[in-house]
């Protein structure tokens, strides 16, 4: 199967403009100028290739979102993924980049409305993969704050590690994710409270942790570049019992940050 540059119908065909879009749309006609051996039509060949592309992309989504597939069942998942790829075809040749819009699609997908937490489980899984592929950077050392004078602590600005991710959910998405990520039998899940997840990769392994109340607010401000004093104040405003010292120590241990600088640097 090839493109016929001499076709009387054409302007010159390009892969991106003509060949690719129809691959994810089963109702689209074979692009003009696509021919088989000896100049014969390639409708059947193109449809076979189109089906192979569709199956490959669905398989890629299943690999990225295994917990989501386990929760819905393979048949439901593959049908949902098929609709997603028609709406959002890939834009990168790297398959692990595909599926960034899948959680938002799930949130709006008519037949997933009975599983309101499913989109957030997908967000945790997407964050896990992004953390896995993030740049290798040395995390902040455990004793990084030891030499900082107490009067300078409030002005410190923290540089986030490239692998650090936060996923906030109105549902127990982290508990559901953890229970369905592997192949072990899943018992009843009794958690009902909202959960905030922290995804990091302090060494070579991705780690997903549950953030305590106030932890997400604290980290979101730090990661956005606010100094420690401002982030701490915002977290305490939201949750008066928030333990600043314990949270800072825990975040450094988790590998959330890669560097610190004075606020006036």
C-alpha positions in Angstrom: 0.0 0.0 0.0 1.4 3.4 -1.0 0.5 6.9 -2.0 0.1 7.7 -5.7 1.7 11.1 -6.3 0.4 11.1 -9.9 -3.3 10.6 -9.1 -5.4 12.9 -11.2 -7.4 13.8 -8.1 -4.5 15.1 -6.1 -2.8 17.9 -4.6 0.2 16.2 -3.0 -0.8 13.9 -0.2 0.9 14.1 3.2 0.7 11.6 6.0 -0.6 14.0 8.5 -3.1 15.8 6.3 -4.6 12.9 4.4 -3.5 9.4 5.4 -3.6 9.6 9.2 -7.0 11.1 10.1 -9.1 8.4 8.4 -7.2 5.7 10.4 -9.2 6.4 13.5 -12.5 7.1 11.8 -14.2 3.9 10.5 -16.7 5.9 8.5 -14.1 7.8 6.6 -13.3 6.8 3.0 -9.9 5.5 2.0 -7.9 8.7 1.2 -7.6 9.5 -2.5 -4.3 8.5 -3.9 -3.7 5.5 -1.7 -3.1 2.5 -4.0 -2.0 -1.1 -3.7 0.5 -3.1 -5.8 0.4 -2.6 -9.5 -1.7 0.6 -9.1 -4.8 -1.2 -7.9 -7.1 0.1 -5.3 -6.2 -0.4 -1.6 -9.5 -0.1 0.2 -9.3 -3.5 1.8 -5.6 -3.1 2.6 -6.3 0.3 4.1 -9.2 -1.0 6.2 -7.0 -3.8 7.6 -4.3 -1.3 8.5 -6.9 1.0 10.0 -8.2 -1.8 12.2 -4.6 -2.7 13.3 -4.0 1.0 14.2 -7.2 1.1 16.2 -6.4 -2.1 18.1 -2.9 -0.9 18.8 -4.1 2.4 20.3 -6.7 0.6 22.4 -4.1 -1.8 23.7 -1.9 1.2 24.5 -4.6 2.8 26.6 -5.2 -0.6 28.3 -1.5 -0.6 29.2 -1.6 2.9 30.6 -4.9 2.5 32.5 -4.9 -1.1 33.8 -6.9 -0.3 37.0 -9.6 1.5 34.9 -9.9 -1.5 32.7 -10.1 -3.9 35.6 -12.9 -1.7 37.1 -15.0 -1.6 34.0 -14.1 -4.9 32.4 -12.2 -5.3 29.2 -15.3 -5.2 26.9 -16.6 -1.9 28.4 -13.1 -0.4 28.5 -12.3 -1.2 24.8 -15.6 0.2 23.7 -15.0 3.4 25.6 -11.4 3.6 24.4 -12.6 3.2 20.8 -14.9 6.2 21.1 -12.1 8.2 22.7 -9.6 7.6 20.0 -12.1 8.7 17.4 -12.5 12.0 19.2 -8.8 12.4 20.1 -6.3 10.7 17.8 -2.7 10.6 18.8 -0.4 13.6 18.1 2.9 12.0 19.1 4.7 8.9 17.7 5.4 7.9 21.3 2.5 5.6 22.5 3.2 6.4 26.2 2.2 10.0 25.4 -1.2 9.0 24.3 -4.2 9.1 26.6 -3.6 12.4 28.4 -7.2 13.4 27.6 -8.6 10.0 28.5 -9.6 10.9 32.1 -11.5 14.0 30.9 -13.2 11.9 28.3 -14.2 9.3 30.9 -15.7 12.1 33.1 -18.0 13.1 30.2 -18.6 9.6 28.8 -22.3 8.8 29.1 -22.0 5.2 30.0 -19.4 5.8 32.8 -21.6 8.2 34.8 -22.5 5.4 37.3 -18.8 5.3 38.2 -18.1 9.0 39.2 -14.7 8.2 40.6 -13.4 6.4 37.5 -12.0 9.5 35.9 -9.9 10.3 39.0 -8.6 6.8 39.1 -7.5 7.4 35.5 -5.8 10.6 36.5 -3.8 8.8 39.2 -2.7 6.2 36.6 -1.8 8.9 34.1 0.3 10.7 36.7 2.0 7.4 37.6 3.1 7.0 34.0 4.2 10.6 33.7 6.3 10.2 36.9 7.8 7.0 35.5 9.0 8.8 32.3 10.0 12.1 34.0 13.6 13.3 33.8 16.2 11.8 36.2 17.1 14.4 38.8 18.6 13.9 42.2 16.0 14.6 44.9 16.7 17.1 47.6 18.9 15.6 50.4 17.3 14.8 53.7 19.5 17.2 55.6 19.1 20.1 53.1 17.4 22.3 55.7 19.8 21.6 58.5 22.1 24.5 57.7 19.3 27.1 57.0 19.0 29.6 59.8 15.4 29.5 61.3 14.7 33.1 60.4 15.3 32.3 56.7 13.1 29.2 56.5 9.9 31.1 55.6 11.5 32.6 52.5 12.7 29.4 51.0 11.5 28.5 47.6 11.4 24.8 46.6 12.1 23.4 43.1 9.8 20.5 42.4 11.3 17.2 41.2 10.2 16.6 37.5 8.4 13.4 38.6 6.2 15.0 41.3 2.5 15.0 40.6 -0.6 15.7 42.7 -4.1 14.3 42.0 -7.0 15.6 44.0 -10.3 13.8 44.1 -13.7 14.2 45.6 -13.7 10.4 45.9 -11.5 7.7 47.4 -9.7 7.4 44.1 -6.3 6.5 45.5 -7.8 3.6 47.6 -9.6 2.3 44.5 -6.5 2.7 42.3 -4.3 0.8 44.8 -6.9 -2.0 45.2 -7.2 -2.5 41.4 -3.7 -1.9 40.1 -2.6 -5.5 40.5 -4.1 -8.9 40.0 -5.0 -9.8 43.6 -8.7 -10.3 44.5 -10.4 -7.1 45.5 -12.6 -7.0 48.6 -15.2 -4.4 49.5 -13.8 -0.9 49.6 -15.2 1.0 52.6 -13.4 4.3 52.1 -15.8 7.1 51.2 -13.9 10.3 51.9 -12.1 12.5 49.3 -8.5 11.7 48.8 -5.4 13.5 47.5 -2.6 11.5 46.0 1.0 12.4 45.8 3.0 10.6 43.0 6.8 10.8 43.1 9.8 8.8 41.9 12.5 9.4 44.6 14.7 6.6 43.2 13.9 4.4 40.2 10.4 3.3 41.4 7.2 5.3 41.3 5.6 5.7 44.6 1.9 6.8 45.2 1.1 8.2 48.7 -2.0 9.5 50.4 -1.7 13.2 51.4 -3.1 14.3 54.8 -5.6 17.1 55.0 -3.8 20.3 54.0 -1.0 18.5 52.3 -2.3 19.1 48.8 -2.8 22.8 49.4 0.7 23.1 50.9 2.4 21.3 48.0 0.4 23.1 45.3 1.6 26.4 46.6 5.2 25.2 47.0 5.3 23.7 43.5 3.9 26.8 42.0 6.9 28.8 43.4 5.4 30.3 46.5 7.9 30.6 49.5 7.5 28.2 52.4 5.9 30.7 54.7 3.1 31.5 52.3 2.4 27.8 51.5 2.4 27.0 55.2 0.0 29.8 56.0 -2.4 28.8 53.2 -2.4 25.2 54.4 -3.0 26.2 58.0 -5.9 28.5 56.9 -7.5 25.5 55.2 -6.7 23.0 58.0 -5.7 24.6 61.4 -4.3 21.3 62.6 -1.9 21.0 59.7 1.6 19.9 60.9 4.1 22.0 58.9 7.3 20.5 60.2 6.1 16.9 59.7 4.9 17.7 56.2 8.1 19.3 55.1 10.1 16.4 56.4 7.7 13.9 54.7 7.8 15.7 51.4 11.6 15.8 51.4 11.7 12.1 52.3 9.3 11.4 49.4 11.5 13.1 46.9 9.0 15.8 46.0 11.7 18.5 45.6 15.1 18.7 43.9 16.5 22.0 45.2 15.9 25.0 47.5 16.8 28.6 47.0 16.4 31.7 49.2 13.3 33.7 48.4 15.2 36.7 47.3 17.6 34.7 45.0 
